[in-house]
Structure formats: structure tokens, C-alpha cells
Amino acid sequence: MIGYFYRRILYMIPTVFLVSIVTFIIIQLPPGDYLDTLAAELSDSGGLDTGTLQAAA
């Protein structure tokens, strides 16, 4: 029984590491960041104009 838990813990370490790496890569793939995306959406919807967005930045 102890061997089973030991093996599960050892398998958990690389699994968590790989999931972290994949998650980081997926988050970094899209261009820009959240603020750029939000500013583009507000500008497209007519919520703010470009001058207001640049003044706020």
C-alpha cells in the first residue's frame, strides 16, 4: 500500500510540471494581452474612441 502511494506521488510530479508548461504555452500563444484585447473591443463597439484609449494608457 505504501508503494502504491509512493508511485502515485512520483507520477504526480512530472504530470503537474507538464500541465503547467502546456498551460503557460497556451496562455502565451495569442498576440497581445488582455488590455489590448479589451481596448480593441471597446473601440470596435464604439464605447471609446482612439484618443481616449491612448490618453488612458
N, C-alpha and C positions, 0 to 999 in steps of 0.2 A: 504494500500500500504506500509506503514512504517512497519507493522507487517510482511509482506512478506520479505522485505529486512532484517529485524532483524532475522527472522527464517533462511534465506539463509546464513547469516553471522555465525550464531550459528552452522549450519550444516557444514560449510566450515572448521571450526577449527579442529574437530576430523578427518575429511577427509584428510586434509593436514598432520596431525600428523601420521595417519595410512599409507598414501602413503610414507612418509619419512621413517618410520620404515621398511616397506616392501622393499623399495629401498636399504636401508642400509644393510638389511639381504641378499638380492640378490647379492650385490657387495661383501660382505664378504664371501660368500659361496665357491667360487673357491679357491683351495690351492695356496699359493704363492702370489706374487704381480706382477705388470706389468713388473718390471725389470727382475725378474726371468723368466717370460714367454718369454720376448724378448731375453734374453741370451740363453735360450734353443732353440728358433727358429733359432738364428744366428749360434749356434753350430751345429744344425742338418743340416742346409743348407750348411755348410762348409764356412760360412762367417768369422768366427773366431774360433780359437782353444781354448781349455780349459785354457791353460796358459795365453793367452791374456785376457780372461774373468776374471780370478782370479786376474791378475795384475791390471786390471781396477777397480776392486771392492776394 
